[in-house]
Amino acid sequence: MVAIISKQRAASRRLIYFGAVALTVILGTGVINHSRGLWLSAYILYFFAAAIGVIMLLDYHGYSKYKNASLVVTINFFLSCITMVEGLDAGGYLFIIPTIFALVFMLGNTREYKAEVIGYFVISVLSFSLSILFIPEKSSWQNITSEIYGKMFTTNAIAVVVLCAVFAYIGIYFERQVYESLVNERNKAKHQEQMIREQNGYLREIAFMSSHTVRAPLSNILGLAALMRDVPNDPDTHSLVMDGIQNSAKDLDNAIHHMVSKTGNLIRR
């Protein structure tokens, strides 16, 4: 469950990064078209940005089940629309290229979503191909001069190159984060393994002390106590036995302190 939540958060972060860049380019292009008097192109781009924003908002609130499919369909639909109302000479269809480029990074794990990635690629490639094959070079929806067409193609081409570069950087950034996360997890695993080894060493040492270091003085005390009981009226024997008990008690006390120290080290780790 934790791994699934972590993946969802990572996917949401990727969408936020890619979406923020895409929205900036879409709105910027819309404003430029607006300034050129291409109202239809501008409003399509504004609706395009609004649709992307809604998908990002829904994903932020946890409604992410159909996020990827919605993104692919929305992007290709609006790019096809903008190409149709502007004509091929404007170069709007070029924006499908960075879309294809970003798909892998937005999904995050192409092995897990292999069939899904192939489906999205097919949709994007078909959209690109149909636009080139069936949309005329000049727009029949708007009055666009040859000069404006040249400026639009140049602007769109530059925007596509910038998008590809930014998407590549974002993709590398996330790949690096994944790599660093894997390295950190491996280091944590090695550290945990080392701690377990050290704890096992402490446990073996404590077990040895329990069976030998503590057992020896305790056995001496018990033996000396039995000797004292067997020879009750011999002062010299009593004196020797008391000295022996005292020395064995000191050895037992030292052994117990040593065990407590080892146990403390085990608990602190």
Disulfide bonds with the S-S distance in Angstrom:
none
